[in-house]
């Protein structure tokens, strides 16, 4: 899960070395917290949240194939 999100986000941003993703697992649920450079925050979120929602959809689809739930939050 973490590798998938890192790949997607690093492909979008101008500062891929500043992408920090932390993963917390609990009883069938994976919580991902994403931090990016302030300059790249708009690229990751997208207009009206469209980009981050698309990333969340991909992550949820990947998680459901492993019978787990996932949540992705962008942290400033």
N, C-alpha and C positions, 0 to 999 in steps of 0.2 A: 504494500500500500504506500509506504513512505517513498519508495523508489519511483513509483508512478507519479506521485505528486511532484517530487523534486524534478523529474524529467520535464513534466508539463510546464511548471513554473519557470525553471531555468531557461526553457526555450522562449519564453515571453519577455523576460526582463533584460535590461541592459547591464545589470550588475549581478551576474549569476553567482559570484563568490559571496555575496551578502545574503543569499537565501538560506534561512535557518528553519528547519522543520523538526519539530519534536513530536514524538509519538508516545501516547499513553494507552495501555491496553487494560481492559477490565472485562471480566465475564462476558465474552462474546461481543464486545464493543471496542472500537478503536477510535481514540480521540487524537486528531492531528492539529497542531498549532503552527501556523505559518507566519514567519517574519521576513519581510523584504525591506530593501532600502526605501526611504521615503519618496525618492524620485520614481521608483517603480511601482508604488502602491496603486496608482491610477491604472497602470497597465494590467495589473493582476485583477483588480476589481472590475474594470471595464465600465462602459456606459450603462448606468442603471443596474450594475451588478451582474451584467450578462456573462462576463468572462468567469468570474468566481463561481457563479451558479452552474456553468457548464463543467467546470472542473469538479465541483461537488457531485454532479450527476455521474460523471465518469467514475469517481471514487466510490460512490454508492453502488454502482453497477458491479464494479470489481469486488467490493465487499460482499455483496449479496451472492456472488458466485462461490464465495467461501463460507456462506451461511453466518456472516457476522454483520453488525451494524457499524456505520462509520459516521464521523462528524468532523468537518473541516472548518476551523476558525482562522481568520486573519487577525493577527495581533500587531498592534502598532508599537 
